[in-house]
Amino acid sequence: MIVTTTPTVEGRRITAYHGVVSGEAIFGANVFRDFFASIRDVVGGRSGSYERVLRDGRDTALQEMMDEAQRLGANAVVGVQLDYGSMGENQGMMMVTANGTAVTIE
């Protein structure tokens, strides 16, 4: 399955549109990860644990979006957008969404 942020796939013609598809991943912030991330923020550097969680969330959201596109008979998703946000009590939950248009290309 081809997945792209562009509205077309260069050199390929879109022959059918199947509709908007999306995938979501929502996960809670871990207390220990929060604690160690705050220490790292004080001394500088990157929070590898948060980066891994966000990467896993992105991968999950993209996979759900691709699965939905495949169920609709598409072989590509164009115009993909990723969005990140926080939600829940005290913004303790993180959310990643992936949206795009499921299409069939030659």
C-alpha positions, 0 to 999 in steps of 0.5 A: 500500500502506498501512503503519501502526504501528497494529493497524487502519486507521481507517475500513477493515475488515480482511477477510483476514490473510496473516501476518507479513511482514518486511524487513531491511537490514544495512550496514557502517560506513564507516571515513571516516564513523566518523572524521568522525562522531567529530570531529563528536561532539567538537565537537557537532552531528549526524552527517548521514552516519550519519542518511542511512545509517540512513534508507536502511536503514529505507527498504530494510527497509520496502520489502522488507516491503511487497514480501513483503506484496504477494506474499502478496496484501495491500494493507496492513501493520498493526502495523509495528515497526522495530528497529535494532541492531549486529552482527558483529565489533566491532559494525561492522555495522548492522541495521534490521528492519521487521515487521508483519502483512500484511492485506487491507482494504476 
